[in-house]
């Protein structure tokens, strides 16, 4: 066989491999295409959802939902959104209450358009992580009883790598990672995993920035800032404040029984029937006026097992609608979800994961320093009427970075109204959102979209 023939055969072989790989990717993508969700209004953008197996031995698979940009998706960045908990679903909150293109109506019979969706400026990828959250699952039950930050970050990186193979048009796209609450851990930890991967890879992921809101950041300063917020907003008495400050060791992961009892007294006897996630919004009540029992625990550093997971907003019962809608068989079929018939109902948050979270970083501030050193854009925002991860906690934590100020504190505007206040540091931008609770895009959707647009552009928030 001559050299030309050998070259010809090799060339054909290579082409066949490339074509085969391309066809396989296309087939995987098409299998994940969402034609329409039940009760969905007509839209022009594409949607995809499905599973990516991140650990074949354990059978761990993570569920995602991609809503492409409403216009010119090929020129828009890819943005991953993560919710916290730990154990809460980005489909329930990020996609359905906050930044996604749809809202669920009160009867859970259908959807309506969110005109402030972030997919007006980006392609949105909602990821339910870790396995056990939402539709994501594991075939190894012990995974649910022993999980934490480290495995979540590793599985999320594996998801990103495999997902980009399934959707190769996004491989070189600018990537941003965003989220809120306990995703204050997930987001920077995943970014760090990507940086470590890029250092060893010939095909680096094009990570450009991260943005987190009302983010769990540092045990000590989160705890100190939370108690300070409660007292400064007249939620607790002077006596309870002094007891918390003198009794509790805010550095600890698990507080003493004496400290826990003071926390319990504050929440049970002094808070009253309020929504801790927005202290000025009404809670979700039953028809007889009693507070809804449909609550999920949310474990945060300052009160590990006592806090009630109770979201609210303009409509304080949106979580209920999600739990009805996403348990509908026709909805699950349209989403290509629950294909393995998970032996439990879909819930907005997993209490099993939340109560068995056994690995958590004491502080993510060292990761912030690392990301800034690598030139990753870092934005942190805070709704200022959240008492769970309040603005005081975030300001105390970020102050420990001791960053130089580039643009001093100033009010930023949206539609000629003060949207909040901001300061630009060397390597990091901090912004408050005036009148917003824990889920900023739920309470202040227009302001949140302005915040996100400025973040993507890498420009300071508008001064007028």
PyMOL commands that set and color helices and strands:
alter all, ss='L'
color gray80, all
select helices_A, chain A and resi 3-31+73-75+91-98+118-120+141-145+149-166+168-170+183-200+219-232+238-247+257-270+318-325+329-335+351-355+365-373+391-399+440-443+445-457
alter helices_A, ss='H'
color red, helices_A
select strands_A, chain A and resi 47-55+60-67+78-82+102-104+111-113+123-128+147-148+175-180+207-213+296-297+308-309+357-359+377-383+405-414+417-425+428-433
alter strands_A, ss='S'
color yellow, strands_A
deselect
rebuild
show_as cartoon
